Amino acid sequence: MKRTPPIQIEWKPDKAAWNVPNGGFYIWLTIKRSINMELLFENAVKHKILLNPGAVYDFEHNNSLRLSYAYTSCEEFESTAVTLARIIREQL
């Protein structure tokens, strides 16, 4: 993905931080306010978005998500990121 990930457009630096690696297919998104990840997961599934909470990878509650764009088009990723940002904003 050569374009700036849309999550940067949807979130200001005071709301979330993200790491876009030089290689790979994942963006690591950390929400700077406490959020109920279980509820976020449930709300995202209602919109057909499957999340990977950061706790799955480091076994600590960290308000992080791993976003994958390995098996999606840029357009689908953008649309999903916009929806996910809206879901997160509603929950905060």
Buried (B, 14 or more C-beta within 10 A) or exposed (E): BEEEBBBBEBBEEEBBBBEBEEEEEBBBBEBBEEBEBEEBBEBBEEEEBEBBBBBEEEEEEBBBBBBBBEEBEEEEBBEBBBBBBEBBEEBE
